[in-house]
């Protein structure tokens, strides 16, 4: 599963700090997700989706959409 957070951030011209403020997710977690060092947990995906006002499925690339 590829997380598309970096693509959304690029399209909206958002920084890690801005996404952190919007979502309540720590900057370090966002950086780790964007760099591919970690995969987000379900609750983190929910926070990101709510803060960015997207569907949770918009945050990742999947063959099951």
LINCOR-V246541 format. One record per residue. RES is the residue in three letters. PSI is psi in degrees with one decimal (* if undefined). BURIAL is 1 if it has 24 or more other C-alpha atoms within 12 Angstrom, else 0. Layout:
# LINCOR-V246541
RES|PSI|BURIAL  RES|PSI|BURIAL
This chain:
# LINCOR-V246541
UNK|124.3|0  UNK|126.2|0  UNK|131.8|1  UNK|19.6|1  UNK|-42.0|1  UNK|-35.5|1  UNK|-44.2|0  UNK|-42.8|1  UNK|-42.0|1  UNK|-47.1|0  UNK|-33.9|0  UNK|1.3|0  UNK|49.2|0  UNK|143.2|0  UNK|167.9|0  UNK|-41.8|1  UNK|-44.6|0  UNK|-43.0|0  UNK|-39.5|1  UNK|-44.7|0  UNK|-42.0|0  UNK|-32.1|0  UNK|-20.6|1  UNK|7.2|1  UNK|132.6|1  UNK|146.3|0  UNK|-39.8|0  UNK|-37.2|0  UNK|-43.6|1  UNK|-45.1|1  UNK|-42.2|0  UNK|-38.4|0  UNK|-46.9|1  UNK|-39.1|1  UNK|-11.4|0  UNK|7.8|0  UNK|-25.2|0  UNK|157.7|0  UNK|140.6|0  UNK|146.1|1  UNK|164.8|0  UNK|-44.4|0  UNK|-31.7|0  UNK|-41.9|1  UNK|-40.9|1  UNK|-43.9|0  UNK|-44.8|1  UNK|-46.3|1  UNK|-45.0|1  UNK|-46.1|0  UNK|-34.4|0  UNK|-4.6|1  UNK|51.1|0  UNK|164.6|0  UNK|147.9|0  UNK|-36.0|1  UNK|-17.3|0  UNK|-13.8|0  UNK|-9.2|1  UNK|154.0|1  UNK|127.4|0  UNK|147.9|0  UNK|-6.8|0  UNK|10.1|0  UNK|*|0
